């Protein structure tokens, strides 16, 4: 009786949804499908894709191989090619089967342009309804790089709680330091909150609350995210907006969007080492979360030794901390 009920349910369904591993469930044993759609295929391990693909005649992979790849924790497996997805292989070996969705409905055209030119051969087009949108109309440049220079962090933090109550021994100039297995840049974290506060004051806190504008604070490093969250909890001026502000890593923000995004890039060293910021797919994700405003904080002297960041820096409106 159970088998008859099971078969009647599945035989009558036009669409069945599952995870890739779930496609191996005994409930689907013996079932075959005309078309299989794999969403977020650029983050799916090839081995997982074949579980579902064995049950289909035709496969459509949806995703973006220019954004974050799957997480592979074993270095040996990564070197052996496990991190290279089926979607990425198809895009390289069979470009004739690739279909780019050129119309995007999220970003202001200025925010979209750099990513479009670097990753998508300049083919992206902003939909008319988002092309020029901005919180401050023509007075607000959408893409900004904040250079704090040698401004003391104490001054940069402005009218919030004294730094001694927030975190100890904040340096007067940016530098990165290892915190556990991740990196922090405490001076830059302080300036990140200062830059956000300055923009909130410019637009108007009451207006932002009335219009339910949301914010994202992003950093590639988890330790920096934890520090930024700690600073935000102690910021009296931003307290009314706290429910509208999300602080997280680049990886956690994939698939999400915010009206205004502030990115703390952390890396600042004399050697010009930028670690996994060399994986430009991670930056592509960070840059394309914003709808109307993107504020980048980073040490240009360190980052701009890489041609990607040098080009990005040249496209930004450069601001210095007051």
TORRO-98491 format. One record per residue: y, x, z of N, C-alpha, C in turn; residue in three letters. Coordinates in pm, whole numbers, padded with zeros to 5 digits, always signed. Example, Ala and Ser with C-alpha at 12.3 -4.5 7.8 and 13.67 -1.06 7.14 Angstrom:
2
-00569+01319+00780-00450+01230+00780-00330+01320+00780ALA
-00225+01285+00708-00106+01367+00714+00003+01290+00787SER
END
This chain:
322
-00120+00084+00000+00000+00000+00000+00127+00088+00000UNK
+00120+00193+00084+00234+00284+00089+00257+00350-00045UNK
+00151+00393-00111+00165+00456-00242+00223+00360-00344UNK
+00179+00233-00341+00231+00134-00437+00380+00111-00415UNK
+00421+00099-00289+00563+00079-00257+00644+00199-00303UNK
+00591+00317-00275+00661+00440-00311+00682+00448-00462UNK
+00576+00423-00537+00585+00431-00683+00678+00325-00740UNK
+00675+00205-00682+00762+00099-00734+00909+00134-00712UNK
+00939+00196-00599+01077+00236-00570+01123+00345-00666UNK
+01042+00447-00684+01083+00558-00769+01082+00522-00916UNK
+00985+00440-00957+00977+00402-01098+01095+00313-01138UNK
+01151+00241-01043+01262+00152-01073+01399+00216-01058UNK
+01402+00340-01012+01530+00408-00989+01576+00478-01116UNK
+01704+00459-01151+01760+00529-01266+01803+00671-01230UNK
+01842+00691-01104+01887+00822-01058+01822+00853-00924UNK
+01773+00972-00909+01719+01019-00781+01793+01147-00744UNK
+01845+01152-00621+01920+01269-00575+01841+01343-00469UNK
+01844+01476-00476+01776+01557-00376+01838+01696-00377UNK
+01801+01775-00278+01832+01918-00283+01734+01985-00378UNK
+01760+02110-00411+01668+02182-00499+01532+02198-00432UNK
+01533+02240-00306+01405+02254-00235+01340+02118-00214UNK
+01422+02014-00196+01368+01879-00177+01295+01826-00298UNK
+01320+01886-00416+01250+01842-00536+01101+01873-00529UNK
+01061+01958-00434+00919+01991-00417+00851+01896-00319UNK
+00922+01797-00269+00866+01705-00170+00749+01627-00231UNK
+00646+01601-00152+00530+01525-00203+00566+01389-00263UNK
+00677+01328-00216+00719+01199-00272+00747+01207-00422UNK
+00789+01325-00469+00822+01340-00611+00707+01399-00692UNK
+00594+01418-00628+00479+01475-00698+00437+01382-00812UNK
+00424+01439-00932+00382+01361-01047+00496+01297-01124UNK
+00619+01304-01069+00733+01245-01139+00796+01347-01233UNK
+00839+01298-01349+00905+01385-01446+01031+01314-01494UNK
+01135+01391-01526+01265+01332-01556+01317+01381-01690UNK
+01391+01295-01756+01449+01331-01885+01559+01435-01867UNK
+01649+01412-01771+01763+01503-01751+01780+01536-01604UNK
+01802+01662-01578+01831+01710-01442+01972+01766-01439UNK
+02053+01720-01343+02185+01777-01319+02179+01859-01190UNK
+02220+01985-01198+02229+02070-01078+02375+02096-01049UNK
+02426+02036-00942+02566+02056-00904+02580+02185-00825UNK
+02699+02246-00830+02725+02375-00764+02618+02478-00802UNK
+02584+02479-00930+02477+02567-00977+02513+02714-00965UNK
+02642+02746-00960+02683+02886-00948+02657+02941-00809UNK
+02623+02854-00713+02589+02899-00578+02441+02879-00548UNK
+02364+02843-00649+02222+02816-00629+02137+02934-00673UNK
+02044+02977-00590+01952+03083-00627+01867+03039-00745UNK
+01841+03131-00837+01761+03096-00955+01624+03041-00915UNK
+01563+03104-00817+01430+03059-00775+01432+02913-00728UNK
+01541+02873-00660+01553+02735-00614+01572+02640-00732UNK
+01645+02685-00833+01667+02599-00950+01536+02565-01020UNK
+01445+02661-01026+01320+02638-01099+01232+02534-01031UNK
+01250+02513-00902+01173+02408-00833+01198+02273-00898UNK
+01327+02244-00922+01363+02115-00983+01346+02117-01135UNK
+01373+02231-01197+01370+02238-01343+01230+02216-01399UNK
+01129+02246-01319+00991+02225-01365+00959+02077-01385UNK
+01046+01990-01335+01021+01846-01344+01107+01778-01450UNK
+01179+01856-01533+01274+01794-01626+01261+01850-01767UNK
+01301+01766-01866+01301+01809-02006+01434+01875-02044UNK
+01540+01835-01977+01674+01881-02013+01751+01910-01884UNK
+01829+02018-01883+01898+02058-01760+02047+02080-01789UNK
+02131+02025-01701+02275+02047-01708+02317+02116-01579UNK
+02371+02238-01592+02418+02312-01475+02569+02292-01463UNK
+02614+02241-01349+02757+02219-01325+02804+02312-01215UNK
+02914+02382-01239+02964+02475-01139+03058+02575-01203UNK
+03089+02679-01131+03184+02780-01180+03135+02918-01136UNK
+03082+02994-01230+03030+03127-01195+03142+03228-01173UNK
+03268+03186-01190+03382+03272-01157+03429+03249-01013UNK
+03357+03165-00939+03386+03147-00798+03269+03198-00715UNK
+03259+03156-00591+03166+03223-00500+03020+03214-00543UNK
+02947+03325-00533+02805+03328-00565+02723+03280-00446UNK
+02591+03271-00458+02509+03236-00342+02513+03345-00238UNK
+02486+03308-00114+02482+03404-00004+02344+03469+00001UNK
+02339+03599-00021+02213+03674-00014+02229+03777+00097UNK
+02157+03760+00205+02175+03846+00322+02096+03976+00314UNK
+01995+03981+00230+01912+04100+00219+01969+04194+00112UNK
+02018+04312+00149+02075+04405+00050+01978+04443-00060UNK
+01850+04459-00024+01750+04497-00123+01733+04387-00227UNK
+01731+04261-00182+01719+04148-00274+01843+04137-00362UNK
+01960+04165-00303+02084+04160-00379+02082+04264-00490UNK
+02039+04385-00456+02033+04492-00557+01932+04460-00665UNK
+01828+04388-00629+01723+04354-00726+01763+04237-00817UNK
+01878+04175-00789+01928+04073-00880+01922+03931-00831UNK
+01886+03909-00704+01875+03771-00655+02011+03701-00654UNK
+02118+03778-00637+02251+03718-00631+02305+03675-00766UNK
+02239+03714-00874+02281+03675-01008+02217+03541-01042UNK
+02298+03438-01053+02244+03303-01068+02201+03275-01212UNK
+02123+03170-01226+02081+03126-01359+02202+03087-01443UNK
+02299+03023-01379+02419+02981-01452+02495+03103-01506UNK
+02506+03207-01424+02576+03327-01466+02502+03394-01582UNK
+02370+03398-01576+02292+03459-01683+02308+03382-01814UNK
+02309+03249-01805+02325+03168-01925+02464+03188-01987UNK
+02566+03197-01901+02702+03214-01951+02717+03345-02027UNK
+02643+03448-01983+02651+03580-02048+02564+03585-02173UNK
+02442+03536-02162+02346+03551-02271+02357+03442-02378UNK
+02402+03323-02338+02410+03211-02433+02545+03141-02419UNK
+02653+03209-02452+02786+03149-02437+02805+03022-02519UNK
+02720+03003-02621+02732+02884-02706+02697+02755-02631UNK
+02626+02766-02519+02589+02644-02445+02689+02613-02333UNK
+02791+02696-02317+02888+02676-02209+02997+02579-02255UNK
+03029+02484-02169+03138+02390-02195+03236+02399-02080UNK
+03357+02447-02108+03459+02459-02005+03538+02329-01995UNK
+03549+02276-01873+03634+02160-01851+03777+02212-01835UNK
+03858+02196-01936+03987+02263-01940+04098+02192-01863UNK
+04086+02063-01842+04191+01989-01772+04165+01992-01622UNK
+04262+02044-01544+04246+02046-01399+04352+01955-01336UNK
+04314+01891-01226+04394+01786-01165+04442+01821-01024UNK
+04439+01948-00989+04476+01989-00853+04609+02063-00848UNK
+04621+02170-00925+04727+02268-00902+04851+02246-00987UNK
+04963+02274-00926+05087+02296-00998+05060+02398-01109UNK
+05125+02383-01223+05097+02469-01339+05120+02617-01308UNK
+05223+02648-01228+05250+02787-01195+05136+02847-01113UNK
+05081+02769-01020+04969+02817-00940+04845+02838-01027UNK
+04828+02753-01125+04709+02757-01209+04711+02875-01306UNK
+04829+02915-01349+04839+03003-01467+04770+03138-01450UNK
+04791+03203-01335+04732+03336-01319+04580+03331-01321UNK
+04523+03238-01244+04378+03224-01242+04325+03189-01381UNK
+04395+03103-01451+04353+03064-01586+04349+03185-01679UNK
+04452+03268-01671+04457+03383-01762+04355+03490-01727UNK
+04334+03513-01597+04245+03621-01557+04097+03583-01571UNK
+04063+03459-01534+03922+03420-01527+03876+03330-01643UNK
+03968+03253-01704+03925+03149-01797+03993+03161-01934UNK
+04032+03282-01971+04088+03310-02103+04211+03225-02133UNK
+04282+03184-02029+04405+03106-02047+04384+02965-02097UNK
+04263+02912-02083+04231+02783-02142+04257+02663-02052UNK
+04283+02686-01923+04306+02574-01834+04440+02507-01862UNK
+04440+02375-01844+04562+02295-01864+04581+02208-01741UNK
+04704+02203-01691+04734+02117-01576+04760+01975-01625UNK
+04698+01879-01558+04720+01739-01593+04868+01704-01573UNK
+04923+01614-01655+05066+01582-01646+05111+01539-01507UNK
+05025+01468-01434+05065+01418-01302+05074+01526-01195UNK
+05017+01646-01220+05024+01753-01120+05104+01874-01170UNK
+05139+01874-01295+05196+01992-01361+05318+02049-01289UNK
+05408+01964-01245+05534+02010-01186+05550+01970-01040UNK
+05447+01919-00976+05468+01866-00842+05497+01977-00741UNK
+05589+01944-00651+05634+02040-00551+05697+01964-00436UNK
+05694+02023-00318+05756+01959-00202+05907+01964-00209UNK
+05962+02069-00273+06107+02087-00277+06159+02092-00421UNK
+06086+02030-00512+06125+02024-00652+06151+02165-00708UNK
+06261+02183-00780+06286+02310-00847+06330+02421-00752UNK
+06362+02385-00627+06410+02486-00532+06296+02566-00470UNK
+06174+02528-00498+06061+02589-00429+05969+02659-00528UNK
+05965+02794-00524+05874+02867-00613+05732+02854-00559UNK
+05636+02807-00642+05502+02775-00590+05420+02894-00543UNK
+05442+03012-00604+05357+03128-00578+05440+03239-00514UNK
+05411+03269-00387+05493+03362-00309+05405+03469-00246UNK
+05455+03593-00250+05390+03704-00178+05489+03749-00071UNK
+05448+03743+00054+05533+03783+00165+05505+03928+00200UNK
+05607+04010+00195+05596+04149+00235+05671+04167+00366UNK
+05596+04198+00471+05657+04211+00603+05715+04349+00626UNK
+05671+04446+00549+05723+04582+00564+05703+04634+00705UNK
+05808+04693+00761+05798+04751+00894+05866+04665+01001UNK
+05881+04536+00971+05943+04447+01069+05854+04438+01191UNK
+05904+04462+01312+05821+04452+01431+05759+04314+01443UNK
+05633+04308+01479+05565+04180+01490+05632+04090+01593UNK
+05689+04146+01698+05756+04066+01800+05869+03986+01738UNK
+05945+04051+01649+06056+03982+01584+06004+03880+01485UNK
+05896+03914+01417+05843+03824+01315+05796+03693+01374UNK
+05748+03695+01497+05692+03573+01554+05800+03473+01595UNK
+05923+03517+01609+06033+03423+01630+06033+03358+01766UNK
+06045+03224+01767+06072+03153+01892+05947+03098+01960UNK
+05829+03145+01921+05707+03097+01987+05685+03175+02116UNK
+05569+03154+02178+05538+03220+02305+05542+03371+02288UNK
+05579+03445+02393+05580+03591+02384+05445+03646+02341UNK
+05448+03752+02262+05323+03808+02213+05231+03852+02325UNK
+05289+03896+02436+05206+03942+02547+05118+03830+02600UNK
+05159+03704+02578+05078+03592+02622+04973+03551+02520UNK
+04981+03610+02401+04892+03567+02293+04785+03671+02265UNK
+04827+03792+02238+04731+03899+02213+04796+04031+02250UNK
+04721+04123+02296+04779+04247+02349+04788+04355+02242UNK
+04883+04446+02264+04894+04568+02185+04906+04541+02036UNK
+04996+04449+01996+05018+04425+01855+05104+04537+01798UNK
+05061+04602+01693+05135+04716+01639+05263+04671+01569UNK
+05354+04764+01552+05479+04730+01485+05465+04732+01334UNK
+05362+04797+01283+05336+04794+01140+05193+04749+01117UNK
+05171+04689+01000+05038+04636+00969+04935+04747+00961UNK
+04820+04722+01018+04702+04803+00992+04582+04718+01025UNK
+04469+04752+00965+04347+04675+00990+04266+04747+01097UNK
+04186+04670+01169+04098+04732+01267+03968+04653+01273UNK
+03861+04723+01302+03729+04662+01309+03714+04589+01441UNK
+03682+04460+01432+03658+04378+01551+03517+04324+01541UNK
+03425+04384+01617+03285+04349+01599+03240+04395+01462UNK
+03193+04301+01380+03150+04335+01245+03252+04290+01140UNK
+03367+04244+01184+03468+04194+01092+03600+04265+01116UNK
+03696+04240+01029+03825+04307+01038+03934+04212+01081UNK
+04031+04266+01154+04152+04191+01188+04273+04276+01151UNK
+04384+04208+01133+04513+04273+01118+04608+04189+01202UNK
+04630+04231+01327+04700+04145+01423+04846+04123+01386UNK
+04912+04226+01338+05051+04208+01297+05061+04108+01182UNK
+04970+04118+01086+04972+04025+00974+04940+03883+01018UNK
+04851+03868+01116+04820+03734+01166+04944+03669+01225UNK
+05019+03746+01301+05142+03694+01361+05240+03655+01252UNK
+05252+03737+01150+05346+03708+01042+05300+03591+00958UNK
+05170+03570+00949+05118+03454+00876+05168+03325+00938UNK
+05158+03317+01072+05208+03198+01141+05359+03187+01128UNK
+05427+03301+01128+05572+03301+01113+05613+03250+00975UNK
+05540+03292+00871+05569+03246+00735+05546+03096+00722UNK
+05439+03047+00784+05411+02904+00780+05521+02827+00853UNK
+05561+02878+00969+05665+02810+01045+05796+02805+00967UNK
+05830+02916+00900+05953+02920+00820+05950+02816+00709UNK
+05834+02798+00647+05825+02699+00538+05833+02557+00593UNK
+05770+02534+00707+05776+02402+00771+05921+02367+00805UNK
+05996+02463+00858+06137+02440+00891+06217+02410+00765UNK
+06182+02477+00657+06256+02457+00532+06235+02317+00476UNK
+06111+02270+00479+06080+02138+00425+06122+02028+00523UNK
+06099+02053+00652+06128+01952+00754+06000+01902+00817UNK
+05986+01927+00946+05861+01891+01015+05837+01741+01013UNK
+05940+01661+01033+05923+01515+01036+05880+01463+00899UNK
+05937+01521+00793+05897+01478+00659+05751+01512+00632UNK
+05709+01630+00672+05570+01671+00651+05475+01577+00724UNK
+05512+01535+00844+05430+01443+00921+05427+01306+00855UNK
+05544+01258+00809+05551+01126+00746+05470+01120+00617UNK
+05475+01228+00540+05405+01231+00410+05262+01284+00422UNK
+05222+01317+00544+05085+01364+00570+05047+01484+00481UNK
+05139+01577+00472+05112+01700+00398+05013+01784+00478UNK
+04910+01837+00411+04812+01917+00483+04821+02064+00442UNK
+04776+02151+00534+04790+02295+00519+04655+02362+00536UNK
+04636+02472+00465+04519+02556+00484+04564+02698+00512UNK
+04507+02759+00616+04529+02901+00642+04395+02969+00618UNK
+04393+03062+00523+04268+03122+00478+04273+03272+00497UNK
+04160+03328+00540+04144+03473+00541+04001+03507+00500UNK
+03980+03617+00430+03844+03656+00393+03760+03700+00512UNK
+03825+03732+00625+03754+03791+00739+03749+03695+00857UNK
+03628+03673+00908+03609+03576+01016+03685+03614+01142UNK
+03691+03743+01175+03764+03784+01295+03912+03750+01282UNK
+03967+03764+01162+04107+03728+01140+04126+03577+01155UNK
+04030+03500+01108+04036+03354+01123+04040+03316+01271UNK
+03955+03380+01351+03953+03350+01494+04085+03386+01560UNK
+04145+03498+01520+04274+03537+01574+04382+03437+01533UNK
+04382+03395+01408+04481+03299+01360+04467+03166+01434UNK
+04346+03123+01461+04326+02999+01537+04382+03012+01678UNK
+04362+03129+01738+04415+03152+01872+04567+03147+01873UNK
+04630+03208+01774+04775+03205+01764+04827+03063+01741UNK
+04756+02989+01657+04799+02852+01626+04794+02763+01750UNK
+04691+02781+01831+04680+02699+01953+04798+02721+02048UNK
+04861+02837+02040+04970+02872+02131+05108+02853+02069UNK
+05112+02799+01949+05239+02784+01879+05296+02645+01907UNK
+05401+02637+01988+05460+02509+02026+05525+02438+01908UNK
+05590+02513+01820+05660+02450+01709+05563+02381+01613UNK
+05448+02443+01587+05351+02385+01493+05256+02285+01559UNK
+05268+02268+01690+05175+02180+01762+05166+02039+01701UNK
+05279+01974+01666+05267+01838+01610+05191+01833+01477UNK
+05185+01946+01407+05119+01951+01277+04974+01999+01285UNK
+04928+02027+01406+04801+02097+01420+04685+02022+01354UNK
+04686+01890+01359+04579+01813+01295+04582+01823+01143UNK
+04694+01866+01090+04709+01879+00945+04681+02021+00897UNK
+04647+02112+00989+04629+02253+00955+04483+02293+00976UNK
+04420+02346+00872+04284+02396+00880+04285+02547+00863UNK
+04219+02617+00955+04211+02763+00948+04064+02801+00929UNK
+04033+02870+00820+03894+02905+00796+03883+03017+00693UNK
+03759+03062+00671+03733+03168+00575+03739+03114+00432UNK
+03744+03206+00337+03743+03168+00195+03616+03089+00164UNK
+03504+03137+00213+03376+03074+00182+03374+02929+00231UNK
+03429+02905+00348+03430+02769+00404+03521+02676+00326UNK
+03620+02731+00255+03716+02648+00182+03669+02615+00040UNK
+03560+02675-00007+03515+02643-00143+03488+02494-00154UNK
+03540+02433-00259+03523+02290-00279+03630+02206-00212UNK
+03720+02268-00134+03825+02194-00066+03960+02220-00131UNK
+04061+02145-00087+04196+02164-00138+04295+02125-00029UNK
+04416+02183-00035+04523+02151+00059+04655+02152-00019UNK
+04753+02081+00033+04884+02079-00032+04948+02217-00030UNK
+04943+02283+00085+05002+02416+00103+04895+02509+00160UNK
+04883+02627+00103+04783+02724+00149+04852+02857+00178UNK
+04819+02916+00293+04866+03049+00331+04744+03140+00341UNK
+04747+03255+00276+04631+03345+00273+04668+03478+00338UNK
+04593+03516+00440+04610+03646+00505+04501+03739+00453UNK
+04541+03843+00377+04445+03929+00308+04394+04044+00393UNK
+04461+04075+00504+04414+04165+00609+04420+04314+00573UNK
+04367+04353+00458+04346+04495+00431+04478+04573+00424UNK
+04485+04680+00502+04603+04768+00503+04559+04904+00554UNK
+04546+04998+00463+04502+05132+00502+04553+05233+00400UNK
+04560+05357+00441+04615+05463+00355+04522+05497+00239UNK
+04393+05467+00255+04296+05502+00152+04293+05402+00036UNK
+04351+05284+00055+04347+05183-00049+04214+05110-00056UNK
+04134+05116+00052+04006+05045+00054+04029+04896+00076UNK
+03967+04812-00007+03985+04668+00009+03853+04593+00029UNK
+03743+04668+00049+03617+04606+00086+03574+04498-00011UNK
+03527+04384+00047+03476+04281-00045+03586+04199-00111UNK
+03713+04237-00090+03819+04180-00174+03804+04229-00318UNK
+03718+04331-00338+03684+04373-00473+03609+04264-00549UNK
+03543+04174-00475+03477+04060-00539+03586+03957-00572UNK
+03635+03960-00692+03750+03879-00730+03719+03730-00732UNK
+03591+03695-00734+03555+03553-00728+03602+03493-00596UNK
+03599+03574-00490+03644+03525-00359+03795+03494-00363UNK
+03871+03581-00429+04015+03555-00440+04043+03437-00531UNK
+03961+03419-00632+03979+03304-00721+03968+03174-00642UNK
+03872+03170-00550+03857+03051-00465+03980+03034-00376UNK
+04021+03141-00308+04135+03132-00216+04261+03085-00287UNK
+04286+03137-00406+04409+03106-00479+04412+02965-00535UNK
+04296+02907-00560+04292+02778-00629+04267+02661-00534UNK
+04288+02682-00404+04277+02570-00308+04409+02493-00297UNK
+04521+02555-00334+04653+02496-00310+04692+02402-00423UNK
+04754+02291-00386+04805+02196-00484+04949+02229-00525UNK
+05033+02260-00424+05177+02274-00452+05238+02407-00413UNK
+05179+02476-00315+05241+02599-00264+05134+02695-00217UNK
+05146+02822-00261+05055+02926-00217+05136+03044-00166UNK
+05113+03082-00040+05182+03195+00022+05078+03302+00053UNK
+05093+03419-00006+05001+03531+00017+05067+03633+00109UNK
+04994+03678+00210+05040+03787+00294+04944+03903+00279UNK
+04995+04017+00235+04910+04132+00216+04992+04258+00202UNK
+04930+04368+00232+04996+04498+00220+04989+04542+00074UNK
+05101+04530+00005+05103+04558-00138+05064+04702-00169UNK
+05102+04794-00083+05072+04935-00106+04922+04960-00109UNK
+04848+04886-00026+04702+04899-00025+04639+04821-00141UNK
+04677+04695-00155+04608+04605-00247+04642+04632-00393UNK
+04765+04672-00421+04808+04684-00560+04756+04809-00630UNK
+04675+04887-00562+04605+04995-00631+04494+04938-00721UNK
+04456+04813-00692+04360+04742-00776+04438+04662-00880UNK
+04398+04670-01006+04478+04610-01113+04490+04458-01100UNK
+04388+04392-01042+04397+04248-01024+04512+04213-00930UNK
+04517+04279-00815+04621+04248-00716+04758+04296-00763UNK
+04761+04405-00839+04889+04450-00895+04945+04345-00991UNK
+04858+04290-01074+04900+04186-01168+04943+04060-01094UNK
+04867+04022-00994+04901+03904-00914+05035+03923-00845UNK
+05054+04040-00786+05179+04070-00716+05298+04059-00812UNK
+05280+04103-00935+05390+04098-01033+05426+03956-01072UNK
+05332+03862-01054+05357+03722-01090+05419+03641-00975UNK
+05419+03698-00856+05465+03625-00738+05615+03643-00717UNK
+05673+03542-00654+05809+03557-00601+05796+03635-00471UNK
+05862+03747-00460+05846+03836-00345+05949+03800-00237UNK
+05899+03779-00116+05985+03750-00003+05955+03850+00108UNK
+06057+03881+00184+06039+03968+00301+06064+03887+00425UNK
+05997+03926+00532+06018+03858+00660+06163+03876+00703UNK
+06225+03769+00756+06365+03782+00798+06377+03878+00917UNK
END
